[in-house]
């Protein structure tokens, strides 16, 4: 896939992004298409030349006729001969995987993991395996769960994977929502009865993910979004109330639901829902519903299942509503403990290396533009493209013949160029993109990760509980997580890290996120320099949103260790590196808000090319 992406000149950090990029370019003349591939002798292929002429595109007929065959040959050149399993066989393997691994996530390493563990190449933590034998009460429930996953995939394809959805797409998703809504309500009642009786000890927390109700809840969430698109605000408000009334499914979205519900109450509900009899005028009705919106924000902030990342927006809306309602100062909420500040900006100058475009690239660009006169854009001019810089930190090269040492400048990425510049200012640091944060989480929460929770350890070959990447992880261990956060707040991080390292570093135990290559002395310095309350806040976000927020952490992790035995003087800082082609993503903005809100310094580091050297 990476080789095809390189040839087609599409960008993507992972498999999902690459496939999305292929789909976007599938209908264009430039690049290699991905979806809708047809053999060269089909009607779609042989008719492509005529379609191109109708669209007014000046595409040579021979090229248009052979384009699809060319794409297929490109793919087959990379894959080699392929065997397609018959559909019943494929469905059998999918069903066996689901029942054995208790997971809907496909991985090519399922069997590899078992083999490496058997030959002692990998060591796994010790934990109690708890395999439940009655996940699906009947075959019909298993089949319904599989069908719900397929329905969910259809909705995701229409809303997320194929560009902006059309009005017909939205209407189709709304029809699916109406179809599953009654079944969702019935399953909610059944699951609540199980929770109140059978699952009194909490053992149903992960198993609920294997219920059709889990998938239907996500579909209902999408349906509420589309109701808003069609301005059906009264119905949307009712659905949001029903989503918030249940506390079993998709609890990580509760903050989002509170936010949307408060917005509807602030702006629209005075038009749709009744107000108290004493609210005679429109202004009085608006004021009543703004008070309701304020109560919704307060409930959202008080709800223990509302994740930390939603607090900032709920707090902002709370302050805005209190100002509009002219709440007396003594009764207003005080959020000064949230130290939210914009990241400081810093600029480092360096020398950028510009690679001369290859002849093949020039020829492809000329063919695509059709006039033979275009020049290919340099990599540095494409948004998101990786750039090459000279490392300001000189490296030593030893001559094999004379033994003489010479200081030379090496090539590096823009992040490493900035890291070298920070080191010149006295900082230590890593270009880890979240690797340090995930490693710290694994050290600090090692025993919490592997405590006994029913049904989350289904095999002996797991690096984490099955629910870690779900919103069920925090909910099922709330007391243990909060107790550990208190220990971290009290300055116990160094002790916890040392204990795990001494017990497991020789065996290099496989634990999710834990990179044994980070030096233990560096980790202890970091734990000492990191403000205890801030470290606790960052770890809470990881515990609540590990699956969603593991990425987006600023590129560089920097610190200055404390001097001697003093209790002050250390400093921790994150830096997000941006060259002229980069923009902050939503996840990156979220992390900057979380870190700055916890009192951690964050810098937005700009790389400026003071000189550009061209290499052949």
N, C-alpha and C positions, 0 to 999 in steps of 0.2 A: 504493500500500500504506500509506503514512504517513497519507494522508487517511482511508482506511478505518479505520485504527487509532485515529485521533483521534476519529472518530465513534463507534467501538465502545468507546472508553475502555480500550484495552489498551496495555501498556507494552512497549517493546523497543528496544534500542540499534541493532540492525541487522536486515536482512531475515530472517535465520534466527530471531532471537528474536521478531520480530513474528509470523511464521508459527506458531511454537510457541504464542504467546499466543492466536492465533486458534483453534488446535486445542483449547486448553484450554477456551475459552469456547463451542465449537461446539455443545455439548449443553445449554447453559444458556439460560434465558429472557432474561437480561440480555446486552446486547452483540450484536455481529454475529458469527455463526458463519462458519467458513471451510471446513472439510472436510466432505465428504459432501453438497455442495449438490445439490439435485434441482429439477427443474422443478415448477411449482405443480400440474400435473395428474397427477403420478405417485402411485402408491399410498402411497409414504412420506409425501408431502406431505399428501394428503387425509386420511390416517389419523392425522395428528399430533394433532388435537384429541382423539380418543379416547384416545390414549396419555397425554395430559396429564391427562385426567380420572381414568384408572386410577391415576396417580401421586399424585393428590390435589392437584395444583397448580391454583390458582384462576385459570386463564387463559381469557379470553373466547374462545368458539369461533371467532368470526370472525378474531380476531387469530392464534390458533394455525393456522387454515387458511391464512392468507395470509403466515405468517411466512417460509416458504422463498422464496416469490415476492418478498417484500420484500427479502430478502437479495440475491437475484440482481439485482434492479433497482438496488440500491445499488451493487453491483460494476460493473454495466454503465454506470451513470451516470458512474463514474470512468474506466472504460477506453474507453468508446465502442464502436463496432462492432468485433467481433473476427473474425479468420479462423483457423480451425484447420487446420493442416497435416495431410495424411494421414500415417498412421504410417510407411509405408515411406519417404516423403520426409524425415520428421523423423529417422529412423534413419540415412539417408544423410548428412545434414548433420552429425549427431553423429560419424559415423565419419570423415568428411573432416576435421572439426575435430581429432579425436584424432590422426589420422595426420599432419596438417600441423603442428599446434602442439606435438605430443608432450606434451600435457597433458590431464589428465582434468578440469580445472577450467574450467567454462563462464564466459565473460565476454562482456558485450554490447559491449565495447570492442575486440574482436579486429580488426575491419576499420577502426574509427575510428583506431586507433593507426597503422596502415600509411598511411592517407590523410594524417594530420597530419604524419607524418614525410616523406612525399613532397613536401608543399608547404612544407617547412622551418619549420613551426610548432613542432615538437618536435625537440630535438637529443638523440641517444642517445650513450652512451659508445662508444669504439672497442674492439672485441674481435674475436677470431677466431671466425667462424661455423663450426660443425662439425656438419653435417647428416648423420646416418647414414641409409643407404638400406635397411638390413635390420633394423629394430627388431623386426618380427614375421616370423619365419622362414616362416610360412605363414598363409593366411587362417583356418585352423582355430584357430590360436593367438590371432589377433585376436578371433575370435568368442568363444573361451573367456574372454579377458580382459574383454570386454564383459559376458558372462554373470556373471562373478565380481563385477563392479561392481554389477550388479543384485541379486545375492544379498547383498552387503554392505549395500546400501541397505535391503533388507528387514529385515536384522538390526538395523540402526541404528533403523529405524522402530519395531520392537518394543521395543527396550531403552532408547531415549533420547528419542524424539520424541512419544510418546503416553502420558505419565504412567508410573506404576509398572507394570512388566511383571507379568503374571499368571503363575501356575505353568505354565499351558499354553503361554504365550509362551516361557518359559525352556526348557521341554521341546522345543519346536519348534526353537529355536536350537541346542540340544544335538544334535538329530537332524541339522541342517545341518552342524554341526561334525563329527559322525561320518562324514558323507557325503564331506566334502572332505578329511578327515585323510589317507587313503592317497595321494590325488593330491598333497597338499602335501608329503608325504615324498618322493615320486618327483621332484617339481620341485626340491626342495632339493638333491638329489643332482646333478641336471642343472646347476643354477646354480653349484654348488660346482666342478664340472668346468670350466665356462666360466671361472670366476674363476681357477682354477689354470692355465689354458692360454691361452684366447683373450684374456681381459681382464687379462692380467698387468700392463698399464700403468694400470689403474684406470678404463678407459673404460666399464666396465659399471656404475659406481656409480649413475648416474641411470637408465640403461635398465632396471635391475632394477625400478624403480617401474612399468614398463609390462609386467611379467610377472604372470600369474595368481598366481604364488607370493607376490607382495607382498600381494595382497588376501587370499589364503588364510591368510597369517601373521596378519593382523589378525583373521580369523575364528577361528583357533586361539586367539589371545589372548583373544577374547571367550568361547570355549568353556571355557578354563581357569577363567575367572571364574565361569561357571555351574556347573562341576564343584564348585567351592567352595560355591556356594549349595546344592547337593544333598548336601553333606557327603562327597563322593567325594574325600577328601584324598589318598589314595595315587595315584589316577590324575592328579589335579591336579599333584601333585609331579613325576610323570614327565613331564607335558606341559611344565611349567616348565623342567625340565632340558633337554628337546629344544629349547625356544625359546632357551635360553642357549647351547646347543652351537653353534647357527648364528650367524654374525656378519654376515650379508648383509642381512637384512630387519628393519625397524623397530628399529634399534639405539637409538633414543631411549627405548624402553620397557624397556631392560635394567635400569635402576635399579629400576623397578617390579617386574620379575620377581625380582630379587635380594631385594627387601624381602619379597615374598609367600613366596618359597621359605624364607627364614630364619624367618618366622613359623610356617610349617607344621612346620619341623623343631623349633622350640622347643616347640610345643604338642601336635602330633598324631602325628608320625612314629614315636614310640616305640610307638604302638599298631598301626602298620601294617607297618613295615619291620623286617627283622631287625637285631639289635644284635650286637656282638662276643660270643663265647662267655663271656667273663669277666663280662659284665653279667647277673648272675643275678636281681637284684631290679628292681622297677619304678623305684625311685629311681635305680639305676645306669643303666638304659636312658634315663631322662629326661636324666640328666647327659651321657650320650654324645651324644644328639641336640642338646642345647644347645651342646656343643662343635662339632658339625657346623654349627649355625646361626651360631656365631661365625665359623667358617671361611667360610661363605657371605657374611657381611657384609664380611669382610676382602677376599675376592675382588671383591666389588662395588665397594669403595672403590679397589682397585688397577686395576680395569678402566678403560682409557682411554675406552671408549665409554659408560661410566656418566656421565650428565650431572650437572652440578654441583648441580642442584636436588634430587637424591636423596641427596646426601652427608649432609645434616643428620639425616635419619631413620635412615640406616645407622649413623651415628656414635652416635646415641642408643641404638640397639639393641645396638651393640657394647659400650658402657659398661655397659648393664644386664646383659648376659650375663656380662661379666667379673666383675661384682659377685656375681652368683648363683653362678658357678663358683669364686669366691674365688681368682681369679688373683692371684699375688703382685704387689705394687705396681710393682716394677721391670719386670714383663713386660706391664703394662697399656698400652693405647694412650693417647696424650696428644693431646687435641684443643683445647687452650687457645688455639690460633691462631684458632679460630672464636669470634669475639666476639659471640655471639648474645645480644641483649638485647631486652627488650620495648620497643616504641616509647614515647617520652615522650608524655604527653597535655597538650594545651593547649586552652584555651577562649577564644574571642573572642565578645564580645557585640555584637549589631547590631540593626537595626530591620528586621523582615520585612514585606513587602508582601503583603497578602491580597486577591486579586481576588474581587469579589462574583460568585457563580455566576450565569450567564445564565438568562434565563427558560426558554430551550429546555432547558437542563440540568435545571432544576427540574422541568419538565414530564416529561422522560424518566424522572427518578428516581421521580416520583410514579406514573407508569404502571407502572414495573417492580415497585414494591412493592405496587401494587394498592390501597392505601388512601388515596392522595392526600395523606397527612399528613407524609411524610418530607421531610427537608431534605437536599440534596446535601452530601456531605462536601467541605470545603475541600481544595484541592490539597495543602496542607501536612500533612493527616492521612493521606494515602495513602503507604504505604511505597514508596520509590524515586521519588516524584514530585518534579519540579523545583520549587524554591522561589525566590522573588524577594526581594531584599534591597536596602536603601539602601547605596550605596557610600560608605564613610567618607572616601574621598579626594575632596575637592571638585573639581569640574570647572569650567572657566571658560566662561561664555556671554556673547557680545558682542551688545549691542542694535544692530540694523541701523540704527535711526534716530539714536540718540544716541551710539553708539560706546562706551557705558559697559560695563565688564566686571563681571559678577556671578558669585560663587562659588555653585554649586548642588550638591545631592546628586543623583546619578543612580541609576537602578535597575541592578542587576547580579545575577549568579548568586551562590550561596553561596560557590563557589570564589573568585570575584573579590573578594568581600567580605573573605574571609580573606587573600587575597593583598595587598590594600591594607593590612590590619592588620600583616602581616609587613613590608611596606615601611616602615611607620611605626617598626618596630623596627630599621631599618637594613639590611634584606636587599634584594637585587635578586631578581627572580624572574619566572617564566612559569607560566601555567596551561596546561600543554602535554600532560598525560596521556600521557607517553611520547614526545611529539614531539621533545623535546630528546635523549633517549636514542637514538632511531632516527636522528636527524640526526648525532649524534656517531659512531654506528656507521658510517654511510655515509662520513663524512669519514675516520675512522681506518682503515677497511678497504676503501677505494675500490679500490686495486689488487688486493687479495686477492679482492674480489668479481668482478673481470673478468680474472683470470688464465686461461690456457688450461686448461680441463678438458674432455675429449671429451664431446660430446653435450649439454652444458647450455646452449649458445647455438645454438639451432636456426634463429633468424631474426635479422635485423639490427635488430629493433625491440623490444629487451628492456631493461628498466630493472634487471634483476638476472638471475643465472643461474637456470635452471629449478628447481634443487635447493635454493634458499635457504630455502624454507619447508618443507623436509623434513629428516629426520635425516641425509640423505646429505651435506649441505653441509659440516658439520664433519669427518665421517669422510674425505671426499675431499681435504680441505685441512688436515689436522691439523698438519703441520709448518709450513705457512705461517701458519696462525692462531696457533699457539703462539709462533712467532718474532715476530709482530706484538704479541702480548700481552706478550712480554718487553720490546719497545721501549717500549710504553706504561708498563710497570712502572718503566722506567728514566727516565721523565719526558720522553719524546719526543712526547707528544700534541700540543703546540702546534706543533711543526715539521710534523707530518703534516697537521694541519688547514690550516695556512698554504699548504702545497704544493698541496693539492687546490683551495683557494679561488682561488689565483692562476691555476691552469690552467683552471678550468671556470666561474667565476662569471659571466663575461661571456656565455657561451653558455647559461647556466642548464641545464646538462646534466641530463637526466631520470635520476635515480638513485633507487632504492627508498628511501623513508624520509627522503630529504634535502630539507629545507625551506629554500630559499634566503632566506626572509624573516627568519630569525634573523640578527641582526647579528654580523658576524665578530668584532668586538671583544668582544662578550659571550661568544662561544664560546671565545675565547682566554683570557678571564678565568676561565671555568668550568674549562677544561683546567688552568689554573695552580692554581686553588683546590682542585680535586678531588684527593684523595690518590691517588698513582699506582697503588698496589697495589689500591685499591678500584675505581678506574676500570677496571683490567685485569679484575677479577672480574666487573663488570657487563657488560663487552664479551664476556667468555667465555660468559656466559649467553645473550646475544643471538646469538652465533655458533652455539651448540648448539641453541637453541630459538627461533629467530626467528619461526617460524610460530605457535608455541603461546604464547610469552611476550611478544609485541609489545604486548599489552594488559595491563592490571592494574598498570602502573607508577603510583605515587602521583600524585595530581592536580597538586600544585605542586612545581616545581623551584626551589630557592632557593639563593643563594650570597652570600657576602661576599668581595670581591676582596682579594688581598694588597695591602699598602701598600708602595709603592715597589718596590725590588728585593729585598726580604727574601724568604727562602725559606719563611717561615712566616707565619701570621696569616690565611690564607684559610680559608674554611669553605664546605662544601657540605651541603645538607640537603634531604630530601624530606618532603613533608607530605601525608597523605591526609585529605581533608576529609570529615567526616561530620556531617550534620544529624541531627535526632532520628528521621528516617525511614529512615536508611541503615544497612546492615550490610556488614561486610567480606566479599568473595567469596574463594574459595579461591585464585584467581590473585593477588589483592591481598595475601593473607597470605604467599604464596610470595615475592613481591617484597620485602615487609617483612623476611622472614627472610634473603633473599639480601643485601639492602643492609645490614642491621644486622650480619650475619655478616661482611661485608667491612669493618666499622668505620665505615660511613656513618651519620650521624645521621638518624633517621626520627621524625617526630612524627605523632600521631593528633590532628587538629585538630577540635574540636567547635564548632559554631556554635550559640549560644544567643540566642534572641530576647528581648531586654530589653523590647521594645515591638513591637506588631503594629498596622500601619495598614491600614485597609480602603479599597480603591479600587473605584469603580463600573466 
